[in-house]
Amino acid sequence: MLSLQLIRQNPDLVRDSLVKRGEAAALDEIIGLDEERRRLIQEVESLRARRKQASKEIGQMKDKPEELRSEMRDIGEQIKSLDYEISHNEEELNDLLLRLPNLVHPTVPVGVDESGNVVVRSWGEARRFDYAPLPHWDIGTNLGIIDFERGVKISGSRFYVLRGLGAKLQRALIAFMLDLHISEHGYTEVYPPFVVKQECMLGSGNLPKFADNLYHDAEDDLWLVPTAEVPVTNLHRDEILEPGTLPFYYVAYTACFRRESMSAGKDTRGIKRGHQFDKVEIYKFVEPDSSDEELERMVGHAEEVCQKLGLPYRVLQLCSGDLGFASTKSYDIEMWAPGCGEWLEVSSCSNCSDFQARRANIRYRPQLGEKPRFVHTLNGSGLALPRVLISVLENYQQPDGTVAIPEALRPFMGVEAIK
């Protein structure tokens, strides 16, 4: 959430950021509501001051004049009416503020959509095949490790079942990534709930804007997490962190649930895009001055997963028109999938500055006795499944139909190939 003070003092900065994003947020309406709210508050304060003065005058009189008592009643009614107006105004203003995206970082390239993203580096060379490489849906079906029919039978379209060594490969990837981030990158593992309260969705920036893409249990008002970013953001909601405790690095595995209503008709074949998927999330709470540097380090942590798996990838800096709602600056990591013949996004690492911290009220004290400041939050996939699994199957497929297991995963798999 952007602060009202920022909007008042730098409306052109906010307006320019919205133009870069291609957003049509109601900035002028926000400014108008804020001005009206302040006018109403000033009017109420004047009335309360008059009521206090009149009350003092009445208290000093032996005879209570009806005219003064009538004025007191009128003032009370006016204050009641204005308080209602202020409350209604604040509800409308807060709703609009919650729909306003984060500012675009000055170093972000300006672009309309994903076509404006910039490849900043790449790693590894695409494997050359002596035959036409198979896509993962054929590999998985031939080896009996992906069952599409039974997934649809159980849950409907965009669901599947992993079987045997396919399920074990998924589990091995999760364990490998968690261990790497914990032992080599300094993250602390957390295992959060997969359902959260509404205020957690508001704090992370998923509500109200993305309500249509979320799964909601209306009876208990609980929401299935679309990513571990949501519960981890809220670990320190409504807290003031003590001096010297930052940064906090967290890593979490969760299943993720998304209705994918925004991608109807896309990627309907295979397991690239589903309503349920697994992801290892890396997350940071840091002091504002270090967040840009921490973003670069986070991207490096995600890249190391790709490198240890021996999978070719590229890093893209997202342009302004492709930035996520809460992000001020983001990088995507894409792995090459030779069977599909495309680059698959396996990670998106973002600096959200103080945007989520304001929504979730997460602050820290720089020094003892100093005024609390909002922290900066960063999140990234470290990495996301099943796209990593797709890349493993398609890059490590063999001419005889088997799939070799990457060296880094063999201690977790106990086998060298899926046959």
N, C-alpha and C positions, 0 to 999 in steps of 0.2 A: 504494500500500500504506500502511495506517495503521501507525504505530509501536506496538510493544508497550508502550512507556512511556506513550504516550497512553491506550491501552486500560486499563492498570493504574490510572493516576491519575484518569481520567475515564470510567469505564465507562458512567455514566448519559448522558453527552454522546453517546457512540457509539450507545447503545441508542435514544436519542431520535431520532438521525439515521436509524437504520434504520426506525423507526416512520414517520417522515415519508416515507421512500421506499416504504414498503409492502414492505420486504424481510424475509425470514425467515432471515437469516444466523446462523451458529452462534456467536454471541458468547459465550454461557455456556460452550460447549465450548472455545473459544479460551482463555478465562480459566482454566478448569480445567486444560487442558494446560500452560499457562504456569506455573501454580503447581506442578504435578507435575514439570515440567522443572527448575525451580529447586530443588525438594526433592531430586531425583536428583543434580543437580550438587553440591549441598552435601554429600550423602552420599559422593559420589566424592572430593571434596576432603578430607573427614575420613579416608577410608580411605587416600588417598595420603599424608596427613600421618602416619598411624600406620605405614604401610609404610616411610616415610623414617626414622622414629624407630627402628623395629625393625631396619632395615638398619644404622643407626649403632650400635645395641647389639650386634649380631652382630659387627660389625667390631672392637669393643673386647674381644671374648671370645676366649680361646685355644681353648676347647672350644665347638663350635657346638651348642647344645641342639636336639634334634629337635622339641621343642614349639614353639620360636620359628620354626624353619624351616617347620614345618607351618602356622603362623599366616601366614607370608609367602605361602605357596602359596594359602591360602584367600583372603587379601586380594586377591591377583592375579586369582583367578577371579571374586571379587565385583566388582572394578573392570571386568573384561572384560564381565560380564553387564550391569552398570549402564550402561556406555558404549553397549552395543547398545540398551538401553531408551531412552537419551537420544537416540540417532540416530533411532530409530523415532518417538519423540515429536516431534522437531524436523521430520521430514518431514511428519507429519500436521498439525502446527501451521502450518508454512509453507504447506501446501496450503489450509488454511482461511483464512489471512490473505490469500492471493492472490485468494480469492473474496469478500472483504469490500469493499464499495464505498466510495467517498470520502465524507467528511462533507458534509452539506448546508450551504451558506453561510447565515449568519443572515438575509441579505436575500432569500432565495429564498421565494416564496409556497408555502404548504403545499397540496398537492392530491393526489388519488388517481391521476389519469392526465392525458392531454393536455387533457381538458376543463377542467382547472384552470390551464392556461397563460394568461398575461395579455398582451393586446396593449398595448404601451407606446407605439407610434407607427406611423404609416403615411405613405406618400409616393405622390404621383401619383393620378390619377383613372382609373378603368376606362374604356376606350374604348367609346363607344356605336356600335352597328352598326345599319345600316338593313336588315340581313338577319340570319338566324341564323348566327353564326360557326361555321365548321367546326372540328372537333377536329384535332389534328396528324396523326393517322393517316390522315385523308382528305386533308388538305393534302399530306402527304408522298407518298402514293400517287398523287394526281392530277398532281403535278409530277415524279414519277419520281425523287425524292431519298431516299425511304426504302423499302427492299425487305424486307418482312417474310418473304415466302415463302422467299427464298434464305438469309436469316439462320437460319431454322428448319432448312432443308435442310442447312446447313453444320454447325450446332452444337446445334440443338434449341430448345426453348421458351425464351422470354425473351431471344432473340438476334435481331439485325436487321443489315442492311447499309445504311450511308449511301452514296449515290452522287452523283457530279457536284457540283453546288453545295451539296448537303446535307452532303457530306463536307467541302467547303471552308468552309462556315459553321461547322461544329464546330471546324475547325482555326483559323479566324479568331477565334472566341470565346476559345480557349485562348491564342493569341498576344496578343490584346488585354488579357486579364486579367493575364497575366504581365508585360507591359510596364507596365501601370498600377501594379501593386504594386511593381515595381522602381523605376520612374522617379519616381513621385509619393509612394509610401508608405515607401520606404526599405528594402525587403526585398532580401535577397541570394538569387538564384536557385540552386537545386541540382537536379540531375537524378539521383535515387537509383535503385538497383536496384528492380525490381518483384517480386523474391523476397527473402525474409529468413530468417535463422536463427530457431530456436524462441525463443532468449533475447530476441530483438527483440519478438516477439509478447507474451512475458511482461512485458517492460519497459513496453510501451505500454498494457497492461491487456486485450489481446484474448484472451490465454490465462490461465488455463484456461477461463474462463467461456463464451467464445463459439466454442469449437472447432468446434461443429456448423455454424457459418455460414462457415467458412473453407475455402479450397482448399489441400490439403496434398500435396506430393510425398513419399511415405513413403520411397522409396529413398534420396534424398539428404537427407531431413528438412529440406526447405525449404518455406516457406509463401508463397503468392501474397498480395500486400498487399491488404487491404480498403480502404486509404486511404494517402496519402503520410504521414499522421501517424505511421505505424509506423516507416518507415525514418528519418524526420527526427527523431523522438524519440531514436532510438538513435545519431544522429551523435556525441553527446558521452557515450555510455554509458561508465561506469567512468572518468570524467575529473573532475579538480578544476580548475575554470576560474580563471584568474588574476584578481587584483583589478583592477577598472576595465574589464574586458572586456565585461561585460553592459550592456545587453541584446543578444541575438542575434535578428535577424528573418530568417526564411527563407521562401521561396516555392518550391513545387515542383509540377510537373505529373507525374501518373502515371495510367495506367490503374488501375482498382480492380476487385477480384474478390470477389464475395460469393455464397454459395450461395443466399441468400434463403430458407432453410428456415423462417425465422421469419415469413415473409409469404406462405406458401402460399395461393393463391386470391385474393390481393389484386392489384389493378392489372394484370390479365393482358392488357389491351388497350393498344396503343400502346407507347411506349418509356419510360414513366415509371419503371418498375422492372425492372432487368435484372441478370443475373449479371456483366456486364462494363460498366463505364462510365468516363468520363473525369472528372477533377476537378483543379482548381487549389487547392492547399492553402496556407494561410498559417499560420505557426508562430512562437512566441516562447519564448525562454528568458530569464527576467527574475529580478530580486531579489524576494523575498517581499513587501516593503512596497509595491511598485508594481503587483502583478499585477491588482488590482481595476481600477485606472485603465487598465492596458494592455488589459484585456478590452473596456472601453468604446471605446477607440480602434480595436481590431481590428474590432468590429462596424461602426464608421463606415467602415473601409476596404472591408468587404464591401458595405455600402450604396452606396458611391460607384460600384461596378460597375453596380448596378441603375439608379442615376440616370443615368449616362452612356449606358446603353442605352435610357433612356426607358421603363422598364417599371415599372408600379405594383407596390408591395410593402408588406408590413407586417412589423414586428419584434415578436416575442413573447418574453417572459421565461418560461422553462420552470419549471413548478412542481416540487415535490420528487418527486412520483411519476412524472414524465416525464424526470428527469435521466438522462444517460448514466452508466454505471458509474464512469468515472474522473473525472467532472466534479463540481466543487463548486458551480458556477454557470454557466448557459448561456442564450444567446439564439438563437432561430431566426429566419431571414429567409425569408419566403414571397412568391413572385411570383404575380400573378394570371394565370390561363390561361383566357381567355373561351370557347374552344372546348370544353374539358373542363368548364368551369364550376366550377373549384375553385382553391384556393390551393395552390401547390406549394412544398415546402421546397427551397430552393436553397443554404442555408448554415445551419450550426450552429456557433456560436462558443462555446468553453468555456474556463473557467479550471479547470485540474486541480490547482491549488496544488502541493504537493510530492508528490502521490500517485504520479505516473509517475516522478519523479526518485528516489524511494526505491526503486522497483522496478528502475530502470535504473542506480542509483548515480551520479547526476549532481549534483556539488556545486561550490561556488565559495568563494573566500576573500573576505570583505568587505574586509579589509585585510591587508597583508603580516604574516605571523606569526600571524594569527588562525585559530581553529579553523574548518574548512570547514563550510558549511551547505548544505542541499539547495536547489536552485533551484526556482522555480515555472515550470511549462510551460503554454502556452496554444495552442490550435489552432482553426482555423476554415476553412470552405470559402470559397474566394474567386474563383469560385463552383463549384458542382457541375453537371456535365452528366449526362444530356441535358435536365434540366428547364429550364435556361436556354434551350436550343434550342427546346424546346416552347413556352415563353413568347414567344420571338421569332416563331416561325411563326404562333402563334395571335393575337398582338396586332398584328402587322404584315401580316396577310392583307388582300388587296384584293378588291373585288367581282368583278374579272375573273379571279380565281383565282391571281393572282401574289402574291408576298410581297415587300414593300419591305424593303430592308436598312437597319438603323439607321445613322445618320450615323457613329457611332463605329467601326463595323465596315467601312465602305466602303473605307478605305485598305487593309484586309487582304483584302477580297473582290474589288476591282477591278470590281464591277458595282453597280448601284443597286437591282436587283430580281432575284428568282428567278422565271423564267418557264417 
